[in-house]
Amino acid sequence: MVVPLSAPREEDISNGGPDMSVKSLDQVVEETVAEAMEALEDPYRFAHPIKRVAIIGAGPSGLAAAKCLLQQGFEIQLYERNTRVGGNWVYSEPAQSNLHIPSPTETPAEWLDRDKKRRSPPPDSCAKCTPEVLQWLHNHHHPSTACYQHLTTNTASPILGSFDYPWPKDTPYFLSHRDVQAYLQNYATHFGLDPWIHLSTRLDNVVKKEDGKWHLTLTEAIQDGDAMSIKQYDETFDAVVIATGQFQDPTLPPLHGLVEYNAHFPGRITHSKQFRRNEDFKDKTVLVVGGRISAVDVSRLVSIEAKKVYMSYRGPFITNIGILDLVRSALPSTVIHKPGIEGFWVKDPNTGEHVVNGSITFKDGTVLDDIDAVVFATGYQMKHSYFGQARALPGAHYDAKDDVSASPLVVMDQTKVHNTYKDIFLISDPTMAFAGAPKHVTTTPFFEYQAQTMARVWAQKAYLPSPANMTRFSLQRTQVCPAFQLDHESETLRTQTLISWLNTHATELALDEPVLEGQPESLAPVYEKGAALWPQFIKQQQENMAAEKKKRDSLGA
């Protein structure tokens, strides 16, 4: 899907939705300018000038960061572990196979500790593409993305790309993943980024040392036929941009009986990140777990080939959350709705014991015993494994009311990094920045504003507040509108939290910098038109796939 962030949380849906308040544009601008003025009076001072910047990830946010940093005169190197640019829009096979099945007793601390200890060293520098080497390549070095065969955009093309590099005027409103990947490659070429992009290169470790530099350990793995060239090396940088996105590590809920079910029926449980083709579910009875965007998409696509499809989710089906209700409206009537799962077991009627025999019990007491495949479309967890021992859970070493600029370096859980300023700069060390990971849904042009912010701050054409004030502002921060709202109003408000700051500082620090503008008013109708056209587009896609299946079946008969 084109929305690069998670949809509303299930707990928000179950509880009737989170805070629905919306600030006025004047209020957002006033608050942002006041914060910016305090930053001018009491700015953060970088210990060393920033000249050389590493960017990790060549998806939409990483490419935007590379473009803006290059335009500000920085020396950049962009590392992408996949074989092509495009992030989640790069289709690849085979799907990642090392799916972690959590137990009900697993704690966040255990997750973090396990991930800190997990290391997968590269094979010999020159290796044959044996099954073991290929498994390392596909599960560790560059796991396949979440892109599947029939993935299409769900955001209108005029608000999908960069305003500096718009789609041609005759571009359809909705596009295939191939179209988007090609656009992103053309974007990279247009802005002269290709010479600085290192493909098939993974970040293994990043650490700030006493010399004030970020030391990166990287592994390049190039496959050439039956041979594999593998090189691990170190590089140093003044600053780092993490643009790895939020769809990297699949997560499953720790449901009772799930570990035992997976042991008894290996291969039956998968995650939507592993989903590739509808045909893989031909004539099967499928249970899709989850009620958000991916769950709906997988359910409707699988329904073309499957014998029967169930979708299990918590909360009501109609949520009054615009983007989610729009997506759910495309769910075929043949998909059978089920409530949340109680456990991957059935109660023995005589003893009351839980028996793992392939049956699945739901919250309403109903049981399914004919499931051939279970697809968890339950989101992703954030790991940032390359930070290693520099990560800690919230509350482990500091209290939320305390100074989050203190050690450890990265305070995070499985959903977000906590100690950031405006979701971008690491408060404990603002020479580390995150791109494409705001705590709200957004369109890709927002990544350009994030990139402009990094470039101007590191060029000292805009100042950050002092560490104490960054902490204070972050703790006091409230959303300008609901996190799941996606329309012209929400994009305008969110953009102003950055450009009002940058424009204010430009008048004092960089008069030669152009005034940054938000989304043009001419794009306001695009959101409504896109929402009106999308159900028709999905209906047509569904009909086309059904016709193709009918043709295949007739030829195979």
VEXTI-753312 format. One record per atom (N, C-alpha, C): x, y, z. Coordinates in steps of 0.1 Angstrom, whole numbers, plus 2048, in hexadecimal, padded with zeros to 3 digits. Atoms other than C-alpha are relative to their C-alpha. Example, Ala and Ser with C-alpha at 12.3 -4.5 7.8 and 13.67 -1.06 7.14 Angstrom:
BEGIN
8097F4800
87B7D384E
80980C800
7F77F5800
8897F5847
7F880B808
END
This chain:
BEGIN
8087F4800
800800800
80980C800
7F87F4801
80B8247FB
80280780D
7FE7FA7F3
80583081E
80C7F9807
7F48077FC
82882982C
8007FD80F
8008027F2
81D826850
7F57F7804
80B8097FC
807810865
7F3807801
80E7FA7FE
7E2816865
7FD80180F
8037FF7F2
7D081D885
8027F4808
7FE80B7F7
7D98078A2
7F37F9804
80C8087FD
7C17EB8AA
7F980580D
8067FC7F3
7BD7F88CE
7F880E7FE
8077F4803
7B381A8C0
7F27FD7FA
80D804807
7988098AA
7F77FA80B
8088067F6
78C7F48C7
7FA80980A
8047F67F6
7898128DE
7F880C7FA
8077F5806
7768278C5
80880B7F9
7F77F6807
7948398B6
80780980A
7F87F77F7
7AF84F8C5
7FB80F7FF
8047F2800
7AD8758CA
7FE8057F2
8047FC80D
79B8858AD
80280F7FE
7FF7F2800
7A58A98B4
8098057F5
7F87FA80B
7B38BF898
80480E804
7FC7F27FD
7C88DF89E
7FD8087F3
8027F780C
7C28FD888
80E8037FA
7F37FD806
7DD90786F
80780B807
7FA7F57F8
7E3928882
8077FB80D
7FB8067F3
7E89148A2
80D7F97FE
7F4808803
8018FC892
80C8097FD
7F57F6804
815919882
80580780D
7FC7F87F4
81592D8A3
8087F8809
7F88097F7
82190F8B8
80D7FD7FA
7F3804806
83C90689F
80980C800
7F87F5800
84992989C
80580480E
7FC7FD7F2
84A92E8C2
80B7F6803
7F680A7FD
85E90E8C5
80D8037F8
7F57FD809
8759198A8
80880C806
7F97F57FA
87C93A8BA
8087FD80C
7F98057F5
8869288D9
80D7F97FC
7F4806806
89E9148C4
80B80A7FC
7F67F5804
8AE9348B7
80780680C
7FA7FA7F4
8B39418DA
8097F6808
7F880A7F8
8C09208E9
8027F47F7
7FF80A80A
8CC90A8CC
8097F4805
7F680B7FF
8DC8E88CC
80C8037F8
7F47FE807
9008EA8C3
8077F37FD
7F980C804
9108CE8AF
80F801803
7F28007FC
9328C48BB
80A8027F4
7F880080C
9408C1898
7F88047F4
8077FD80D
9368CE875
7FC7F37FA
80580C806
9228B4862
8038027F1
7FC80080E
9308AD83F
7FC7F37F9
80280D807
92C888838
7F57F8807
80C8057FB
90B87783C
7FD7F27F9
80480D805
900852839
7F17FF800
80F802801
8DC84A82E
7FE7F17FF
80380E800
8CF827836
7F27FE7FA
80D803806
8B381C81F
7FD8097F4
8027F980C
8AB8267FB
7F17FF7FC
80E7FF802
8858277FE
7FD80F7FE
8047F2802
8718487F9
80680980A
7FB7F67F7
87D858819
80F8017FF
7F1800802
8A284E814
8048087F4
7FD7F980C
8A285B7F1
7FE80F801
8037F27FD
89287C7FC
80B806808
7F57FC7F7
8AD87F817
80C8027F8
7F47FF808
8C88797FE
80080C7F7
8017F4809
8BB8937E6
80280D807
7FF7F47F9
8B78AE800
80E802806
7F27FF7FA
8D98A7811
80A8047F5
7F77FD80B
8EB8A77EF
7FE80E7FC
8027F2804
8DB8C87E6
80580A80A
7FA7F77F6
8E88D7806
80F7FF801
7F2801801
90B8CD7FD
8077F5809
7FB80A7F8
90F8AF814
8067F57F7
7FB80C806
92489180A
7F87F4806
80980A7FC
90D87480B
8047F27FB
80080E805
90D84E808
7F37FA804
80D8067FD
8EC83B806
8027F17FE
7FF80F800
8EB81680F
7F37FA800
80D807802
8CF7FF804
8037F1800
7FD80F800
8CF7DA80D
7FA7F87F5
80780780B
8B87D17F0
8088027F3
7F87FF80D
8C47CE7CC
7FB80B7F7
8067F5808
8AE7EB7C0
7FC80B80A
8067F67F7
8A280C7CF
7F17FF7FF
80F800800
87E8107D8
7FA7FC80D
8068047F4
87A8037FB
7F67F57FF
80A80B800
85A7EF800
7F97FE7F2
80680280D
8517F47DB
8097F77F7
7F8809807
86C7DC7D1
7FB7F2802
80580D7FF
85D7BA7CA
80C7F67FF
7F580A800
87479C7D2
7FB7F3806
80380E7FB
8737777D9
80E7F9802
80B8057F8
8767617EB
7FD80980C
8037F87F4
86476F809
8087FB80C
7F98037F4
87577182B
7FA7F4807
80580D7FA
87274F83D
8027FF80F
7FD8027F2
87F755860
7F6809809
80B7F97F9
85E760870
8017FC80F
8008027F2
860764896
7F27FE806
80D8027FA
8427558A9
80180380F
7FF7FC7F2
83E7668CB
7F87F7809
8088077F6
8327558EA
7F980A809
8087F67F8
818765901
80880680C
7F87FA7F5
83376A91C
80B8087FC
7F47F8805
84C77C906
7FE80E804
8007F27FC
85479E913
8088097F6
7F87F7808
8617BD901
80F7FF803
7F28017FC
8817BA915
8077F37FA
7FB80C806
886796909
8028017F1
7FF7FD80F
8807A18E5
80D8087FD
7F47F7802
89B7BC8E8
80C7F8803
7F58087FC
8B37A58F9
8047F67F5
7FD80A80A
8AF78A8DF
8058067F4
7FC7FA80C
8B37A28C3
80F806801
7F27FB7FD
8D37B18D3
80A7F57FE
7F680B801
8E378F8D4
8007F97F3
80080680D
8D87848B2
8098067F6
7F77FC80B
8F3787898
8017F67F6
7FF80980B
8F5778876
80C8047F8
7F47FC807
91977B86A
7FF7FC7F1
80080480E
91E77B844
8097F47FE
7F880C804
92B75C833
80E8057FB
7F37FD806
94E75A824
7FF80B7F6
8007F5809
95877880F
7FD7FC7F1
80380680E
9567637EF
7F97F3802
80880C7FE
93B7497F1
7F87FC7F5
80A80580A
9267337DB
7F2803805
80E7FE7FC
9017397DC
7FA7F3804
80680D7FA
8FA71A7F1
7F3804806
80D7FD7F9
8D8717802
80280780D
7FD7F97F4
8E8723822
80380F7FE
7FD7F2803
8F6742812
7F48087FB
80C7F9805
8D574A800
7F780280C
8087FE7F5
8C3745821
80480C808
7FB7F47FA
8DA75F831
7FD80C7F9
8037F4808
8D4776814
7F2804801
80F7FD800
8AE774815
7FA80380D
8057FE7F3
8A977383A
80780B808
7F87F67F8
8C578A847
80480C7F8
7F97F4807
8D779F82D
7F58097F9
80B7F7805
8B97AB818
7F47F87FF
80D807800
89979A822
7F68077F6
8097FB80A
87D79E808
7F780B807
8097F57FB
8667BD80C
7F27FA802
80E8047FF
8417BC814
7F88027F4
8077FE80D
8397C27EF
7FC7F27FB
80580C805
8237A87E0
7FB8027F1
8027FF80E
8197A07BC
7F680A7FB
80B7F7804
7F97B47BA
7FF80D809
8007F47F8
8037D07D1
7FE80D7F8
8027F3807
7F67F27C6
7FF80B80A
8017F47F7
7F58157D4
7F2802804
80D7FC7FB
7D88227E8
7FF80F802
7FF7F27FF
7E28467E7
8018057F1
8007FB80D
7DC85B7C8
80E8057FB
7F27FD805
7FB8607B2
80480F801
7FC7F37FE
7FB8867B4
80680380D
7FA7FE7F3
8038847D9
8097F4804
7F780B7FD
8198657D6
80E8037FF
7F27FD803
8398737C8
80580D806
7FA7F47FB
84F8917CE
7FA80C7F8
8057F4807
8428B47C5
80B8057F7
7F57FC809
8658BA7B6
8017F77F4
7FF80A80B
86189C79F
7F27F97FF
80E805800
83B897799
7FF7F57F5
80480A80A
82C87A786
7FB8077F4
8067FA80C
822881762
7F1802802
80E7FC7FE
80089175F
7F67F57FD
80A80B805
7F087374E
8027F3809
7FE80C7F8
7FB85B76A
7F37FC807
80C8047F9
7DE846778
80180380E
8007FD7F2
7D384D79B
8067F5809
7FB80C7F8
7DD82A7A7
8097F87F8
7F5806807
7FC81779E
8047F3806
7FA80D7FC
80D7F57A0
80D803808
7F37FE7F9
82C7F07B6
80B8027F6
7F67FE80A
8407EE796
80180E7FB
8007F2804
83681178C
80780880B
7FA7F87F5
84081F7AE
80F7FE801
7F28037FF
86180D7AF
8088077F4
7FA7FA80B
86981A78C
80180F802
8007F27FD
85F83D796
80C80480A
7F57FD7F6
87783C7B4
80E7FF7FA
7F3801807
89383079F
80380C7F7
7FE7F4809
88D84C786
80280D809
7FE7F47F6
88B8657A4
80F800803
7F28017FC
8AE8597AF
8098057F5
7F87FC80B
8BC85D78C
7FE80F7FD
8037F2803
8AB87F786
808809809
7F97F77F6
8BB88E7A6
80F7FC802
7F28047FF
8DD87E7A0
8057F880C
7FD8087F4
8DC8667BD
8077F37FD
7FB80E804
8E78467AA
80F7FE804
7F28037FD
90D84B7AF
8027FE80F
7FE8007F2
90884D7D5
7F97F4807
80880B7FB
8F282E7D9
8087F37FF
7F980D7FF
90180D7E5
7F57F6802
80A80B7FF
8E97F07DE
8067F4806
7FC80D7FA
8EA7CE7EE
80980280C
7F87FD7F5
8FA7DE80C
7F880380D
8088007F4
8ED7D982F
80880680C
7FA7FA7F4
8F47ED84F
8007F580B
7FF80A7F5
9007D486A
80180780D
7FD7FA7F3
90B7EC885
80380E7FF
7FD7F2800
90C81188D
80280480E
7FD7FB7F2
91D8218AB
80780D7FF
7FA7F37FF
9288448B5
80D7FE809
7F38027F9
94D8438C0
80580E805
7FA7F47FA
96385C8D3
80580A7F7
7FB7F680A
96F86C8B3
7F48087FB
80B7F8804
94C87A8AF
7FA7FB7F3
80580580D
945865890
7F77F4803
80880C800
92B84B889
8087F57F8
7F880B806
93D82A881
7F67F57FB
80A809805
92881486A
8087F37FB
7FB80C805
92F7EF863
7F67FB7F5
80980380B
9207E5841
8047F37F9
7FE80C808
91D7C582D
7FA8017F2
80580080E
91B7C5807
8007F17FB
80180E805
90F7A47F7
7FB8017F2
80380080E
90F7A27D2
7FF7F27FA
80280D806
9007837C1
8038017F1
7FD80180E
90E77A79F
7FF7F27FB
80280E804
8FF75A792
8017F780C
7FE8097F5
90B73E7A8
80A80580B
7F57FA7F7
9257547B9
7FA80B809
8047F57F7
92176C7D6
80D807805
7F57F87FB
9397887DE
7FC80880C
8047FA7F3
937794802
80B808806
7F57F77FA
94A7B1811
7FA80780C
8047F87F4
9477BF834
80A80B803
7F77F57FF
9567E183A
7FA80B809
8047F57F7
955800850
80180D7F9
8007F2805
94D824848
7FD80980C
8037F67F5
94C84485E
7F980C7FA
8087F4805
93386185B
7FE80980C
8037F67F6
92B88186D
7F17FF804
80F8027FD
90587986C
7FA7F57F8
80680C806
8EE85D863
7F18027FF
80F800801
8CA85B856
7FC7F27FF
80680D801
8B783C85D
7F28017F9
80C7FF809
89D838841
7FC7F27FC
80380E803
895813844
7F17FD800
80F803800
86F817847
7FB7F880C
8068067F5
85780685D
7FA7F27FD
80580D804
8507E684A
80B7F67FE
7F4808801
86F7D2852
7FE7F2807
80080C7F8
8697B986E
7F27FC804
80E8047FD
8477A786F
7FE7FD80E
8038047F2
8367A3890
7F37F9801
80C8077FD
81C78B89D
7FC80280E
8057FE7F2
80678E8BC
8047F3808
7FC80C7F8
8117768D8
7F37F8805
80C8077FD
7F17618D7
8027F3806
7FF80D7F9
7EC7438ED
7FF7F47F6
80080C809
7F47228DB
8078027F3
7FA7FD80E
8057348BD
80D7F87FE
7F3807801
8277258C4
7FE7F27FD
80280E801
81A7028C8
7F97FD7F2
80780280D
8037068A9
80A8007F5
7F67FF80A
821711894
8097F3800
7F880C800
8356F38A0
7F97F47FA
80880C805
8196DA898
7FD8027F1
8047FE80E
8116EA876
80A80A7FA
7F67F7806
8316F9868
7FC8057F2
8037FA80D
82C71084B
7F28057FE
80E7FB801
808717852
7FF80E803
8007F27FB
80F738863
80A8087F8
7F87F6807
81C75584E
7FC80E805
8037F27FE
81D77B850
7FE8077F3
8037F980D
810793836
80D8057F9
7F47FD807
83479D82F
8057F57F7
7FC80B808
83977A821
7F67FD7F5
80A80280B
81A77C80B
8058057F3
7FB7FD80D
82277C7E6
7F57FF7F5
80A80380B
80776C7CF
7F37FB805
80D8067FD
7E27657D1
8007F17FE
80180E804
7E87447C0
8067F680B
7FB8087F6
7FB7377DE
7F57FB80A
80A8047F7
7DA7347F0
7F47F97F9
80B806808
7C67227D5
7F97F5807
80880B7FA
7AA70D7E3
8027FE80F
7FD8017F1
7B5713807
7F6808808
8087F87F6
7A171F825
80A808808
7F67F77FB
7B473D831
7FA80980B
8037F77F5
7B3751852
80A80C7FF
7F77F47FF
7C1775850
7FD80780D
8017FA7F2
7C8784872
80480E7FF
7FD7F1801
7C67AA874
7F48077F9
80B7F9807
7AE7C5869
80480D7FA
7FC7F3806
7C37E085B
8037FE7F1
7FF7FF80E
7CF7E8838
8057F47F9
7FA80C806
7E57CA831
7F67F4801
80980B7FD
7CB7B2840
7F58007F5
80A7FF80A
7B07BF829
8057FD7F2
7FB80280E
7C67BF80A
8037F17FE
7FD80E801
7D279B811
7F37F87FF
80C807800
7AF78F818
7F98017F3
8077FF80D
7A079D7F8
8077F97F5
7F980680B
7BC7917E2
8007F1801
80080E7FE
7BD76E7F1
7F27FA7FD
80E805803
79776B7ED
7FE7FC7F2
80280380F
79C7697C7
8037F17FE
7FB80E802
7AD7477CB
7FB7F680B
8038097F5
7A47397ED
7F27FA800
80D8067FF
7877227F5
7F8809809
8077F97F6
77E737813
80A809807
7F77F77F9
78D756825
7F880680C
8057FA7F3
787761849
80A80C803
7F77F57FB
794782857
7FC80380E
8027FE7F2
79878587C
80680E805
7FB7F37FB
79B7A888C
7F880480C
8067FB7F4
7937BA8AC
7F880D7FD
8087F4802
7797D68AF
7F67FF7F5
80B7FF80A
75D7E1898
8068017F2
7FC7FF80E
7607DE872
80080E7FB
8017F2803
75480286D
80580880B
7F97FA7F5
76B818881
7FF80F800
8007F1801
76483C876
80E8067FE
7F37FB804
78983E86D
8017FF7F1
8027FF80F
78884A849
8097F67F8
7F7808809
7A783983A
7FD7F1802
80380E7FD
79F81784B
7F37FC7FA
80E804805
77A817842
8008007F1
7FF80080F
78382081E
8067F27FB
7F980C804
79B80281C
7F77F4803
80880C7FD
7837EA82D
7F47FF7F7
80C800809
7677F4815
8037F77F4
7FD80880C
77A7E17FA
8017F1804
80080E7FC
7787C080E
7F57F87F9
80B807807
7647A67F9
7F77FA80A
80A8057F7
74479A808
8027F1803
7FD80E7FD
751776806
8097FE80B
7F78017F5
76A77D821
7F87FF80D
8088027F4
75C770842
80780780C
7FB7F87F4
761787861
8007F780C
7FE8077F4
76E778881
80580A80B
7FB7F87F5
7757898A3
80F7FC803
7F38037FC
7977898B4
8027F1804
7FD80E7FD
7A97688BB
8027FE80F
7FE8047F2
7A77588DE
80D7F8801
7F48087FF
7C173E8D7
8017F67F4
7FF80A80A
7CF7258BE
7FF7F2806
80380D7FA
7BF7088CF
7F17FE801
80E8027FE
79D6F98D7
7FF7F980E
8028067F2
7906F08FA
7FB7F17FF
80580E7FF
78C6CB901
7F3801808
80D7FF7F9
7676C890B
8007F880D
8008087F4
76F6AE926
80980680B
7F67FB7F7
78E6BD936
80180F801
7FE7F2800
78D6E192D
80E8057FC
7F27FD804
7B16DF922
8008057F2
7FE7FA80D
7BE6F2904
8077F57F7
7FA80A809
7C56DA8E7
8048067F3
7FB7FB80C
7DB6E48CA
7FF7F67F5
80280A80A
7CD6D18AD
7FD8067F2
8037F980C
7CA6EB891
7F4809801
80C7F77FF
7AA6FB89E
80480D806
7FD7F37FB
7A97208A6
7F3805807
80B7FB7F8
79272F8C1
80080F800
8027F2801
7847528BE
7FA80680D
8057F97F4
77976C8D9
7F27FD802
80E8027FF
7557648D2
7FD7F1803
80280E7FD
75A73F8DA
7FF7F77F4
80080980C
7587338B6
80D7FA7FD
7F3807803
77271B8A8
8007FD7F1
7FE80580E
780715885
80A7F5801
7F780B800
7906F487F
8047FB7F2
7FD80480E
7956F4859
80980A7F9
7F87F6805
7AF70F855
80D7F97FA
7F4805807
7CB70783B
80C80A801
7F67F6800
7DE72883E
7FC80B809
8027F47F8
7E1744857
80A80B7FC
7F77F5803
7EE76684C
7FE80B80A
8007F57F6
7F677F867
80380D7F9
7FE7F3805
7F27A285A
7FF80A80C
8017F97F3
7FA7B187C
80C80A802
7F67F57FF
8157CB874
80E7FB802
7F2801800
8397CF87A
80680580D
7FA7FB7F4
8517D5897
80D8077FB
7F47F8803
86E7EE897
80B7FA808
7F48067F9
8907DF89F
80C809800
7F47F8801
8AC7F5893
80C7F8806
7F68097FA
8C37D789B
80E805800
7F27FB802
8E27EA88F
80480980B
7FC7F87F5
8E17FF8AE
8057F780C
7FB80A7F6
8E87E08C3
7FD80480E
8027FD7F1
8EE7E78E8
7FC80E803
8047F27FE
8E680C8E3
7F1802801
80E7FF7FF
8C18048E4
7FB7FC80E
8078047F3
8AB803903
7F18037FF
80F7FD800
88680190A
7FD80C809
8057F57F8
87381E918
7FE7FC80F
8028047F2
87581E93E
80C7F7805
7F58097FC
89480793E
80B808807
7F57F87FA
8AD823945
7FB80E802
8047F27FD
898842947
7F1800801
80E7FF7FF
87584D94F
7FC80B7F6
8057F880B
86085E935
80080F804
8007F27FC
85F87E94A
80E805801
7F27FB7FF
88587F94C
8068047F3
7F97FB80C
89E88C933
8037F47F6
7FD80B809
89C875915
80C8027F7
7F47FF808
8BC882907
80B7F8807
7F68077F8
8CE86E922
8027F27FA
7FC80E804
8DF84C91C
7F47F7804
7F980480C
8D783490C
7FC8087F4
8017F880C
8D98418E9
7F27FF7FA
80D802807
8B98328DA
7F67FA809
80A8057F8
89A82E8EF
7F47FC7F7
80A805809
8818198DC
7F97F4805
80780C7FE
8677FE8DD
7FE7FA7F2
80280780D
85A7E88C1
7F88087F6
8087F8809
8458048B2
80780E7FC
7FB7F3803
85A8248B3
80D803808
7F57FA7F8
8798378BF
7FA80B807
8067F67F7
86F84C8DC
80780D801
7F87F47FD
88B8658E1
8048077F3
7FE7F880C
8878788C0
7F980E801
8067F2801
88089D8B9
7F98007F2
8087FF80C
8648A189F
8017F37F8
7FF80D806
86787B897
80C7FF7F7
7F5800809
888883886
80D7FF807
7F37FF7FA
8A688C89B
8017F980E
7FE8077F3
8B38758B7
80480B80A
7FD7F57F6
8B388C8D6
80D7FE806
7F48037FA
8D087A8E5
80C8037F7
7F57FD809
8E58818C6
7F98047F2
8077FC80C
8D58958AA
8087FF7F3
7FA80480C
8EF88A891
7FB7F37FB
80780B805
8D986C88E
7F28047FE
80D7FC804
8B887187C
7F87F47FA
80980B806
89A85B872
7F78077F6
8087FB80B
888860851
7F57F67FD
80B809804
866852847
7FA7F980C
8058087F5
85C84886A
7F880A80A
8087F87F7
843863877
7F67F8807
80A8087F9
829858890
7F28037FB
80D7FE806
80D85E878
8007FB7F2
80080480F
802853855
80380D7F9
7FC7F4808
80E86A83A
8017FC7F1
7FC80280E
81586D815
80F8027FD
7F27FF803
83786B805
80680E800
7FA7F2800
83B891800
80580480E
7FC7FC7F2
83E894826
80E7FC802
7F28047FE
85F881824
80A80B7FA
7F87F6805
86C89E80F
80280B80B
7FF7F67F6
8658B682B
8097FC80C
7F78067F6
87689F844
80F8027FB
7F37FF806
89489E82D
80580E800
7FC7F27FF
8958C482A
80480480E
7FD7FD7F3
8958C684F
80D7FB804
7F38057FC
8B38AF854
80B8087F9
7F67F9808
8C68C1838
80380E806
7FE7F27FB
8C08E4846
80680080E
7FA8007F2
8C78DB86A
80F7FC800
7F2804800
8E78C9862
80980A7F9
7F87F5807
8F28E684B
7FF80D809
8017F57F7
8EA8FD869
7F880C7FA
8097F6805
8D0910855
7F2800807
80B8017F6
8B7906870
8067FA80C
7FB8057F4
8BD8FF894
7F77F7807
8088087F7
8B18E48AB
80080780E
8007FB7F2
8A78EE8CF
80B7F9808
7F78067F7
8BE8E68EB
7FB7F2804
80580E7FD
8BD8C18F7
7F580180B
80B7FF7F6
8A88CC915
7F38047FA
80D7FB807
88F8DE8FF
7FB7F67F6
80580B808
88E8C28E6
7F87F6808
80780A7F7
8848AB902
7F3806804
80C7F97FB
86B8C4910
7F58017F5
8097FF80B
85B8CA8EE
7FA7F37FC
80580D804
8598A58E6
7F67FA80A
80A8057F6
84889D906
7F3807800
80D7F8800
82F8B9902
7F97FF7F3
80580180D
8298B18DE
7F27F97FF
80D807803
8058A98D3
7FF8007F1
80280180F
7FA89E8B0
7F880C7FC
8087F5806
7ED8BA89A
7F37FB7FB
80C805804
7D28A388E
8017F1803
7FF80E7FD
7C987E892
80B7F97F8
7F4806807
7E6868889
7FC7F87F4
80480880B
7D2854870
7F98097F5
8067F880A
7C387285E
8098027F4
7F87FF80C
7CE87483A
7F88087F5
8067F7809
7C2892826
80880D7FE
7F87F4802
7CD8B481A
80280880D
7FF7F87F3
7C68C483C
80B7FA809
7F78077F7
7DA8AA84F
80F8027FB
7F37FF806
7F88AC837
80580F801
7FD7F27FE
7F78D2839
80580380E
7FD7FD7F2
7F78D385F
80E7F9803
7F48077FD
8138B9862
80C8067FA
7F57F9807
8298CA848
80480D807
7FD7F37F9
8268EB85B
8087FE80C
7F88027F4
8368DC87A
80F7FF7FC
7F2800805
8568DA865
80380D7F9
7FC7F5809
8558F684B
7FE80D807
8007F47F9
84A911863
80C803808
7F38007F8
869909878
80B8047F6
7F57FE80A
880908859
7FF80E7FA
8017F2806
87292884A
80380B80A
7FC7F67F5
87593B86B
80F801802
7F28007FE
89993186F
8078057F3
7FA7FC80D
8A193884A
801810800
7FF7F1800
89995D850
80B806809
7F57FC7F7
8B495E86B
80D7FA7FC
7F4807802
8CD94585F
8047FE7F2
7FD80480E
8CA93F83A
7F78077F6
8097F9808
8BA95A826
8007FC7F1
80080580E
8C4949805
7F77F47FE
80980C801
8AE92B80D
7F28047FB
80E7FD804
88D92A7FB
7F67FE80B
80B8027F6
86D92D80F
7F97F37FC
80680D803
85E90A812
7F1801801
80F7FF801
83A906808
7FB7F2803
80780C7FE
8228EB813
7F97FB7F4
80780680B
80B8D67FD
7F880B7FA
8087F6806
7FB8ED7E3
7F17FD802
80F8017FE
7D58F37E7
7FA7F87F5
80680780B
7D08E47C5
7FF7F1802
80080F7FD
7D78C17D4
7F47FD809
80A8037F6
7BA8C47ED
7F57F77FA
80A809805
7A08B47D5
8057F27FD
7FB80C804
7B88987CD
7FD7F580A
80280A7F6
7B38877EE
7F17FA7FF
80E804801
78D8867EA
7FE7F87F3
80280780C
78F87B7C6
8077F2801
7F980D7FF
7A885F7CF
7F77F7809
8098087F7
7908537EB
7F47FB7F8
80B804808
7748527D2
8037F67F5
7FC80980B
7878407B6
8067F3805
7F980C7FB
7998277CC
7F77F3800
80880C800
77C80F7D2
7FD7FB7F2
80280580E
77580E7AD
80C7F97FA
7F4806805
7998077A5
8027F2806
7FE80D7FA
79A7EA7BE
7F57F67FB
80A809806
7797DC7B1
8047FB7F2
7FC80480D
7877DC78E
80C7F6800
7F58097FF
7A77CC799
7FB7F2804
80680C7FC
7937B17AB
7F97F87F5
80780680C
77E7AA78C
80A7FB7F6
7F580480A
79D7A8776
8077F3805
7FA80C7FB
7AD78F78D
7F77F4800
80980B800
78E77A78F
7FE7FB7F2
80180480E
78C77A769
80C7F87FC
7F4807803
7B076F766
8007F2806
80180D7FA
7AA75377F
7F77F77F8
80A808808
78C74776B
8067FB7F3
7F980380D
7A174774B
80A7F5803
7F680A7FD
7BD73375C
7FA7F3803
80780C7FC
7A571A76B
7FA7F97F3
80580780C
795714749
80B7FA7F7
7F5805808
7B670F738
8067F4807
7FA80B7F9
7C16F7753
7F67F4801
80A80B7FF
7A16E3752
8027F57F5
END
